[in-house]
Amino acid sequence: MSTRLIQVTNVPTSVTREQFRALFSNLGRIDDIVIYPESESKASSVAAKVGYVKFTSSETAQAALNLTSTVYIDRPLLISLVKPSSSSSSARIPEESSALKFCAPLNTNIVLLPNGPTWSHKVINRKVTIQAKDDKPATTYIETKDSNLTDRSLPDYPNLPGSTDPAKAEEIRRTVFVSNLDPRVSLENLYDFFSQIGEIKYVRMTKSVNNVEYENLGHSSERRAPEGVDLENDSVGAVVEFSEQPSVVKALCLNGFKFAEREIKVNHCTQTVQIPESKKEQINVDDIKKDKKKSESHKAKHVKREKHGGSASDGSLKSSDEADLAVEPSPPRKQKRSSRSRSQSKSKSKPARRSRSKEKDRKERDRDKKRSREREKSGRSHSGVRSSNKKRKDDKEKDRDRDKEREREKERSSNNKKDKKEKRRS
């Protein structure tokens, strides 16, 4: 959901409202701007202020996030988006009483840290240093407080060592550990279940309590477990890393939920997801999606065969309970070859189609040229006929004129003869 409101923490106490407005007015038009605490007496009781800026467009608010960690006077600014609550359509600037908890305390041993890009503005992330006392050495730890957890009576984030890399700490805060899982549950089952909460970035399966590596047995009595292993008492764990931090709050609400006939336990993680060498223990989201597409196409073919009255090569379809938990078997090598040949034929058919279209275009061009030539020829033939007709007419007229002249000459000659005869007589 887009928002036009941002929260700016770690603002120096010397900054005024006008200076704060001048800083963000360069990004775009501002609807409203507030900085807490407003009174000087309250400002002296905190180490840094908190401010809220409401822009006219959500794009400007998104662009303001680029100013995170920018040093302003003597402190790096920490900026996050304020998303609207479920009851309201747009985010609102909170009251001063509820916003003062985001101000940095005067204690120099507490330093505010930037939140992750997907974190809620209600999350307070800070590094706390405890000075050495008596025989105890000085210790530093990262403390993350989320009011969404306290409001739902969920466990707080565990403290992380102060030496933890900020990028790794951000990953840990987006990860949960799931235990007491049935060993027959597959990675695909976990992905389908937890993807209903939010987008998953990574899933990894851990070994069982008895240190046995299960290879996706599927929740079926037909598939046997390894010898000497009691499936009813054994369990496995999994690490699920979400793409967004708010999904962790929803995942923790599933603690005690019954999944695959087991009450699962969902807790915070204290370390990042470690990618193992064996792909049996981990899977990427892209791999899951590919496998799901393959299984869906395989099932569709199976159903088509049954509709037409033919028998499927792999036997009857599984029951709905079994299909939920069992992993679709990988296709045999013959099917792989056929899929490759299909892909090859598809790749071959593409240039064939192009050549056909080119031939079509060429034939059409030749046709057009032929027609134009025929038209030119017909035009020429018509003009030639006209010219020959004219010539014939001219020739006929000339012949007529010649005949007339001949007749005149004959008349003249006859007249002359008559005149001569008359002269002789006279």
C-alpha positions in Angstrom: 0.0 0.0 0.0 1.5 3.4 -1.0 1.9 6.1 1.6 2.8 9.8 1.5 4.0 10.0 5.1 7.6 9.5 6.3 9.1 9.3 9.8 12.5 10.9 10.4 14.4 9.9 13.6 17.8 11.0 15.0 17.1 14.6 14.1 19.5 17.0 15.9 17.8 19.0 18.8 19.0 22.3 17.3 16.9 21.9 14.1 13.8 24.1 13.8 10.6 23.4 11.9 11.6 25.8 9.2 15.0 24.2 8.7 13.3 20.8 8.6 10.9 22.0 5.9 13.7 23.5 3.8 15.6 20.2 3.9 12.7 18.1 2.4 11.0 20.8 0.2 13.8 20.2 -2.3 12.3 16.7 -3.0 8.8 17.9 -3.7 5.6 19.7 -2.4 4.8 19.1 1.3 1.3 18.9 2.7 2.2 18.9 6.4 5.3 18.8 8.5 5.8 18.3 12.3 8.9 17.9 14.5 8.8 16.6 18.1 9.3 17.7 20.8 8.0 21.1 20.0 8.9 22.9 23.3 12.5 23.7 24.3 12.1 22.2 27.8 11.2 18.8 26.4 13.8 19.0 23.7 16.5 19.3 26.4 15.4 15.9 27.8 16.3 14.0 24.6 19.4 13.5 22.5 17.6 13.7 19.2 14.2 14.7 17.9 11.7 12.9 15.6 9.9 14.4 12.7 7.1 13.6 10.3 6.8 14.9 6.7 3.6 14.3 4.6 4.2 14.9 0.8 1.6 15.4 -1.9 2.6 12.2 -3.7 3.7 8.8 -2.6 6.6 8.8 -5.2 8.2 11.8 -3.4 7.9 9.9 -0.1 9.6 6.9 -1.7 12.4 9.1 -3.0 12.9 10.6 0.5 14.2 7.1 1.7 17.4 7.8 -0.3 18.3 10.4 2.4 18.7 7.7 5.0 22.1 7.8 6.8 22.7 11.3 5.4 24.5 13.4 8.1 22.5 16.5 8.9 24.4 18.9 11.1 26.0 16.3 13.4 23.7 13.2 13.2 22.8 10.7 10.4 19.1 10.8 9.6 17.0 7.6 9.8 14.0 7.6 7.5 11.2 5.1 7.2 7.7 5.1 5.6 4.6 5.3 7.8 2.0 2.9 6.4 -1.7 3.5 7.1 -3.4 1.3 9.6 -6.1 -1.2 8.7 -8.8 1.1 9.9 -7.8 4.2 7.9 -7.2 4.7 4.2 -4.2 7.1 4.6 -1.4 7.4 7.2 -1.7 10.1 9.8 0.9 12.0 11.8 0.8 10.7 15.4 0.4 12.8 18.5 3.5 14.0 20.4 2.9 11.7 23.4 3.1 8.6 21.2 5.9 9.9 19.0 8.4 10.8 21.8 9.3 7.1 22.3 11.2 7.3 18.9 13.4 10.2 20.2 17.0 9.2 21.1 17.6 9.2 24.8 20.2 11.4 26.5 22.1 8.2 27.4 25.3 8.3 25.4 25.5 4.5 25.6 22.5 4.1 23.4 22.9 4.8 19.6 20.0 4.6 17.1 20.6 2.3 14.1 18.8 2.5 10.7 15.9 0.1 10.1 15.6 -2.3 7.2 13.9 -1.1 4.0 10.8 -3.3 4.7 10.6 -2.6 8.4 7.7 -0.9 10.1 8.2 2.6 11.3 7.2 1.3 14.8 10.4 -0.7 15.1 13.2 0.9 17.2 16.7 -0.5 16.4 19.6 0.6 18.5 23.0 -0.4 19.8 23.4 -0.4 23.6 26.7 -0.3 25.4 27.0 -1.4 29.1 30.1 0.1 30.7 32.6 -2.1 32.5 31.8 -2.5 36.2 33.9 -4.2 38.8 35.1 -7.4 37.2 32.6 -7.4 34.4 34.0 -6.1 31.0 32.1 -3.7 28.8 29.5 -5.3 26.6 27.6 -4.1 23.5 24.5 -5.5 22.0 21.9 -4.7 19.3 18.4 -4.2 20.7 15.3 -4.2 18.5 11.9 -3.2 19.8 8.7 -3.7 17.8 5.4 -2.4 19.3 3.5 -4.8 17.0 5.0 -7.7 19.0 4.2 -6.2 22.4 0.6 -5.4 21.3 0.0 -9.1 20.5 1.9 -10.4 23.6 4.5 -12.0 21.4 8.1 -12.5 22.4 10.5 -9.6 21.7 13.5 -9.9 19.4 16.5 -11.5 21.1 19.5 -9.2 21.6 22.3 -9.7 19.1 26.1 -9.2 19.7 27.2 -5.6 19.1 29.8 -6.9 16.5 27.0 -8.3 14.2 27.1 -6.8 10.8 24.1 -4.5 10.2 23.1 -6.3 7.0 23.2 -9.7 8.7 21.2 -8.3 11.6 18.6 -7.1 9.2 18.3 -10.7 7.7 18.1 -12.2 11.2 15.1 -9.9 12.1 13.3 -11.3 9.0 13.9 -15.0 9.9 12.0 -17.5 12.1 12.9 -20.9 13.3 10.2 -23.6 13.1 10.6 -26.8 15.2 8.6 -30.0 16.1 7.9 -30.7 12.4 6.9 -34.1 11.2 10.0 -35.6 9.5 7.9 -36.5 6.5 7.1 -32.8 5.8 8.8 -31.6 2.6 10.3 -28.2 1.7 7.4 -27.7 -0.7 4.9 -28.2 2.1 6.6 -25.6 4.2 6.7 -23.2 1.4 3.0 -23.6 0.6 2.1 -23.2 4.3 4.2 -20.1 5.2 3.8 -18.3 1.8 0.2 -17.6 2.9 1.7 -15.2 5.5 4.1 -13.3 3.3 6.7 -13.6 0.5 9.4 -16.1 1.3 13.0 -15.5 0.3 14.7 -18.7 1.6 13.8 -22.0 3.2 16.2 -24.5 4.9 15.5 -27.8 6.5 17.6 -28.9 9.5 18.4 -32.4 10.6 16.1 -34.4 12.9 16.6 -34.9 16.7 18.0 -38.4 16.0 20.4 -36.9 13.4 18.8 -38.7 10.5 18.6 -37.2 7.1 15.1 -37.7 5.7 14.7 -37.5 1.9 11.1 -36.2 1.5 9.4 -39.4 2.6 5.9 -37.9 2.1 3.1 -38.3 4.6 2.1 -41.8 3.6 2.1 -45.2 5.3 3.4 -46.8 2.1 6.8 -45.0 2.3 8.9 -46.5 5.0 11.2 -44.6 7.4 14.9 -45.6 7.9 15.4 -48.6 10.2 15.5 -48.0 13.9 13.8 -44.6 13.6 10.5 -43.8 15.3 8.7 -41.2 13.2 6.1 -40.5 15.9 8.7 -39.3 18.4 11.3 -37.9 16.0 11.0 -34.3 14.6 12.8 -31.9 12.3 13.3 -28.1 12.2 13.3 -25.5 9.5 14.6 -21.9 9.0 12.3 -19.6 7.0 13.5 -16.2 5.8 10.8 -13.8 4.7 11.3 -10.9 2.3 9.6 -8.4 4.7 10.0 -7.9 8.4 6.2 -7.6 9.2 5.8 -11.2 8.1 7.7 -12.3 11.1 5.0 -11.0 13.4 2.4 -13.0 11.6 4.6 -16.1 11.6 5.0 -15.9 15.4 1.2 -16.0 15.8 1.3 -19.5 14.4 3.2 -20.8 17.4 1.2 -23.9 18.6 -0.7 -24.2 15.3 -1.4 -27.8 14.2 0.4 -28.5 10.9 0.7 -32.1 9.5 -0.8 -33.5 12.7 1.9 -31.8 14.9 1.8 -28.6 17.0 4.6 -26.6 15.5 6.8 -24.1 17.5 7.7 -20.8 15.8 10.4 -18.6 17.4 12.8 -15.8 16.6 16.1 -16.7 14.9 19.5 -15.6 16.4 21.6 -16.3 13.3 21.5 -15.9 9.5 20.5 -18.8 7.2 23.6 -20.7 6.4 23.6 -22.3 2.9 24.6 -25.9 3.2 26.5 -27.9 0.6 23.7 -30.5 0.2 20.6 -29.3 -1.6 18.6 -31.8 0.3 18.5 -29.5 3.3 17.7 -26.2 1.6 15.8 -24.9 -1.3 15.4 -21.6 -3.1 12.1 -20.0 -3.8 12.7 -20.2 -7.6 13.4 -23.9 -7.4 10.1 -24.5 -5.5 8.1 -22.6 -8.1 9.7 -24.6 -10.9 9.0 -27.9 -9.1 5.4 -26.8 -8.5 4.9 -26.0 -12.2 6.3 -29.4 -13.2 4.0 -31.3 -10.7 0.9 -29.3 -11.8 1.6 -30.1 -15.5 2.2 -33.7 -14.6 -1.1 -33.9 -12.7 -3.0 -32.2 -15.5 -1.7 -34.8 -18.0 -2.7 -37.6 -15.5 -6.3 -36.2 -15.3 -6.6 -35.9 -19.1 -5.6 -39.5 -19.5 -8.2 -40.6 -17.0 -10.9 -38.5 -18.7 -10.2 -40.2 -22.0 -10.4 -43.6 -20.3 -6.7 -44.4 -20.5 -4.6 -45.6 -17.6 -1.9 -43.4 -16.2 1.7 -44.7 -16.4 2.4 -43.9 -12.7 -0.8 -45.5 -11.3 -3.8 -43.9 -9.7 -3.8 -40.3 -8.3 -3.0 -39.8 -4.6 -5.6 -38.9 -2.1 -6.1 -35.2 -1.1 -4.3 -35.7 2.3 -1.4 -37.4 0.7 -1.2 -34.9 -2.1 -0.9 -32.1 0.5 2.2 -33.5 2.1 3.8 -35.8 -0.5 6.4 -34.6 -2.9 5.7 -35.1 -6.6 8.2 -37.7 -7.9 10.6 -36.4 -10.4 9.9 -37.5 -14.0 11.9 -40.4 -15.5 14.8 -39.9 -17.9 12.6 -40.7 -20.9 10.3 -37.9 -20.0 13.3 -35.6 -19.6 14.5 -36.5 -23.0 11.1 -35.9 -24.5 10.9 -32.5 -22.7 14.4 -31.7 -24.2 13.3 -32.8 -27.6 10.1 -30.7 -27.2 12.2 -27.7 -26.3 14.6 -28.4 -29.2 11.6 -28.7 -31.6 10.2 -25.5 -30.2 13.5 -23.8 -30.7 13.8 -25.2 -34.2 10.2 -24.3 -35.1 10.9 -20.6 -34.3 13.3 -20.1 -37.2 11.1 -22.2 -39.4 8.2 -19.9 -38.7 10.3 -16.9 -39.4 11.4 -18.3 -42.8 7.8 -19.1 -43.6 6.7 -15.6 -42.9 9.6 -14.2 -45.0 8.6 -16.5 -47.9 5.0 -15.2 -47.6 6.2 -11.6 -47.7 8.4 -12.3 -50.7 5.6 -14.0 -52.6 3.3 -11.1 -51.8 5.9 -8.6 -53.1 6.4 -10.7 -56.3 2.6 -10.7 -56.8 2.4 -7.0 -56.4 5.3 -6.5 -58.9 3.6 -8.8 -61.4 0.4 -7.0 -61.1 2.0 -3.6 -61.6 3.9 -5.0 -64.7 0.7 -6.3 -66.2 -1.0 -3.0 -65.6 1.9 -1.2 -67.4 1.8 -3.7 -70.3 -2.0 -3.3 -70.6 -1.6 0.5 -70.6 1.1 0.2 -73.3 -1.0 -2.2 -75.4 -3.9 0.2 -75.2 -1.8 3.1 -76.2 -0.2 1.0 -79.1 -3.7 0.1 -80.4 -4.8 3.7 -80.3 -1.6 4.9 -82.2 -2.1 2.1 -84.9 -5.7 3.1 -85.4 -4.6 6.7 -85.8 -2.0 5.6 -88.4 -4.6 3.6 -90.3 -6.9 6.6 -90.4 -4.1 8.8 -91.6 -3.2 6.3 -94.3 -6.7 6.0 -95.4 -7.1 9.8 -95.6 -3.9 10.0 -97.6 -5.1 7.3 -100.0 -8.3 9.2 -100.4 -6.4 12.4 -101.1 -4.3 10.6 -103.6 -7.3 9.1 -105.4 -8.9 12.5 -105.5 -5.8 14.1 -107.0 -5.6 11.3 -109.6 -9.2 11.9 -110.5 -8.5 15.6 -110.8 -5.5 14.9 -113.0 -7.5 12.6 -115.2 -10.2 15.3 -115.5 -7.5 17.9 -116.3 -6.0 15.6 -118.9 -9.3 14.8 -120.4 -10.2 18.5 -120.5 -6.8 19.3 -122.1 -7.4 16.7 -124.8 -10.8 18.1 -125.5 -9.4 21.6 -125.8 -6.7 20.4 -128.2 -9.3 18.6 -130.3 -11.5 21.7 -130.4 -8.5 23.8 -131.4 -7.6 21.4 -134.2 -11.1 21.5 -135.5 -11.2 25.2 -135.5 
